[in-house]
């Protein structure tokens, strides 16, 4: 698990100066992934607390909480979707850190070829090379290059 005592940096994947190395090396990528992990964890925590605040309301000390129906509340549904997406993003970063520790970071999970450094610098948790990113997966569905792509503003 990443250290939690280092200061948080930008989450954009370009937090380190210079161009990414041709081959993925831990000293370059680990701080970037750890910064992303901390930011994702903070996002999951914030969204989870907001969801809890929307769905559970108490009238006073010692009283039973009134639990709202999340299905009936559009704000709760939106928060739940955002929380689930943020949790997936956190899991993607954790998996990238595991691949880095195992020496498999930067290799396509489908064909084993190197993922271009330019793509890793944009989304370091990328799992597939550009050639395999759009190929059908086991169920015949297109395989996403990464799962944690944020939705465009205004889209649900």
C-alpha positions in Angstrom: 0.0 0.0 0.0 1.3 3.5 -0.8 2.9 5.7 1.8 0.5 8.3 3.2 3.0 10.7 4.7 4.3 12.3 1.5 2.6 15.5 0.3 0.0 15.1 -2.4 0.8 16.3 -5.9 -1.1 16.8 -9.1 -3.2 13.9 -10.3 -2.9 14.5 -14.0 -0.1 12.0 -14.6 2.3 14.8 -15.5 3.2 15.6 -11.9 6.9 14.9 -12.6 9.1 17.0 -14.7 10.6 15.7 -17.9 9.4 13.1 -20.4 8.5 9.6 -19.3 11.2 7.0 -19.8 11.0 4.8 -22.8 10.8 1.7 -20.5 8.6 2.0 -17.4 10.8 2.2 -14.4 9.6 2.3 -10.8 11.5 5.4 -9.7 9.7 7.5 -12.3 6.2 6.0 -12.1 5.8 5.1 -8.4 5.5 8.7 -7.1 3.0 9.5 -9.9 0.9 6.4 -9.1 1.1 7.1 -5.3 -0.1 10.7 -5.9 -3.0 9.4 -8.0 -3.8 6.8 -5.3 -4.0 9.4 -2.6 -6.2 11.7 -4.7 -8.5 8.8 -5.6 -8.7 7.7 -1.9 -9.7 11.3 -0.9 -12.3 11.4 -3.7 -13.8 8.0 -2.6 -13.9 9.2 1.0 -15.5 12.5 0.2 -18.1 10.9 -2.1 -18.9 8.2 0.4 -19.5 10.7 3.2 -21.7 12.8 0.9 -23.7 9.8 -0.1 -24.1 8.9 3.6 -25.2 12.4 4.4 -27.8 12.4 1.7 -29.3 8.9 2.5 -29.2 9.0 6.3 -30.7 11.8 8.3 -31.1 11.9 12.1 -33.5 14.2 13.9 -31.5 14.4 17.2 -29.2 12.5 19.5 -30.3 9.0 20.4 -33.0 8.8 17.7 -33.1 6.3 15.0 -31.8 7.6 11.6 -34.3 8.1 8.9 -32.9 6.2 5.9 -33.9 7.7 2.6 -34.6 5.4 -0.4 -31.6 5.8 -2.6 -33.6 4.6 -5.6 -36.2 7.4 -5.1 -33.6 10.2 -4.6 -31.9 11.4 -7.8 -29.2 13.1 -5.9 -28.4 9.9 -4.0 -28.3 7.9 -7.3 -25.9 10.4 -8.9 -23.6 10.3 -5.8 -23.7 6.5 -5.8 -22.7 6.3 -9.4 -19.9 8.8 -8.9 -18.7 6.9 -5.8 -18.7 3.5 -7.6 -16.7 5.1 -10.5 -14.2 6.7 -8.1 -13.8 3.3 -6.3 -13.1 1.6 -9.7 -10.5 4.3 -10.4 -8.9 3.7 -7.0 -8.8 -0.1 -7.7 -7.2 0.6 -11.2 -4.4 2.6 -9.5 -3.9 -0.1 -6.9 -3.6 -2.7 -9.7 -1.1 -0.5 -11.5 1.0 -0.2 -8.3 0.8 -4.0 -8.0 1.9 -4.4 -11.6 4.8 -2.0 -11.0 5.9 -4.0 -7.9 5.7 -7.2 -9.9 7.7 -5.8 -12.8 4.8 -5.9 -15.3 3.9 -2.2 -15.4 3.9 -0.8 -18.9 3.3 -4.2 -20.6 0.0 -4.8 -22.3 -2.1 -7.4 -20.4 -3.4 -8.8 -23.7 -0.3 -9.1 -26.0 2.6 -8.3 -23.6 4.0 -5.5 -25.8 5.1 -2.2 -24.3 2.5 0.5 -23.8 3.8 3.8 -25.1 5.2 6.2 -22.5 3.0 9.0 -23.9 -0.1 7.0 -23.2 1.2 6.0 -19.7 1.9 9.7 -18.9 -1.7 10.5 -19.6 -3.3 7.6 -17.8 -0.6 5.6 -15.9 -3.1 2.9 -14.9 -3.6 1.9 -18.6 -3.7 -1.9 -19.0 -3.6 -2.3 -22.8 -1.5 -1.0 -25.7 -3.3 1.0 -28.4 -3.5 -2.1 -30.6 -5.3 -4.2 -28.0 -7.4 -1.5 -26.4 -10.3 -1.7 -28.9 -10.1 -5.5 -29.5 -13.0 -7.6 -28.3 -12.6 -9.2 -24.9 -13.6 -12.7 -23.9 -17.3 -11.8 -24.0 -17.1 -10.2 -27.4 -17.2 -6.7 -25.9 -14.7 -4.0 -26.8 -11.9 -4.0 -24.2 -11.4 -0.6 -22.6 -7.8 0.7 -22.4 -8.6 1.8 -18.9 -11.7 1.9 -16.8 -11.2 5.0 -14.9 -11.8 7.6 -17.6 -13.9 10.4 -16.0 -17.1 11.3 -17.7 -17.3 14.5 -19.6 -18.9 17.3 -17.7 -22.7 17.4 -17.9 -22.9 13.7 -18.9 -24.3 11.0 -16.6 
